[in-house]
Amino acid sequence: MPLPHDLCSLVQNAFRARHKRIAVDHTTQNLGILSILLRTGFISSLTRGTIDGPSPEVFHTVGEAQKRIWAELKYRDDRPVLTSMSLVSRPSRRIFMETSEIRRICSGRRAQTIKPLGLGEIAVVKTSSKEHEWLEAREALQMKLDGEVVCRAQ
């Protein structure tokens, strides 16, 4: 299973290099994190496709190794919308938070060793719920779901 730090570094480096779009492996983890970035306004669109390009028609005809998710990056006034994306939970030290701790980081207070979320910053939470596996911290707080805080973006 690919690690979230691969996606974090790929997205951050693509924004720094001023790429128009990026292609990442088609996994539920990548799709979950990218859909959160889409909902919060850091990227402008997501499309399924292949290695060659975004094409939803061809997506279902190729094998798993060829499938990709294409993300259109968003810029405002020729500056990237996403300035940094960093990993919170590492493979050597996973950060699991209960609802009360997620409430603390969302409301501007420190929880465990995690700094509070700043203005315009989001945290990605992986919950144990199969229906809502990948959520933004504020969405997890609304649904009263706890889980692993995977990464944060601003």
BELKA-V317916 format. One line per field, one symbol per residue. psi: psi as a letter, one per 20 degrees, with the letter a starting at -180 (. if undefined). A space follows every 10 residues. Layout:
psi->???
This chain:
psi->pqqhhggghg gghgghjkqh qqpqqnrhgg hgghhghghi jhqhqppqba hhronhgigi irrhhipqpp poqpqplkqq hohqoqpgpr hhnqopqrhh hhhghhjjqq pcjpqqpapj qqppporiph hmgoqqhhgh ghilprapog rqq.
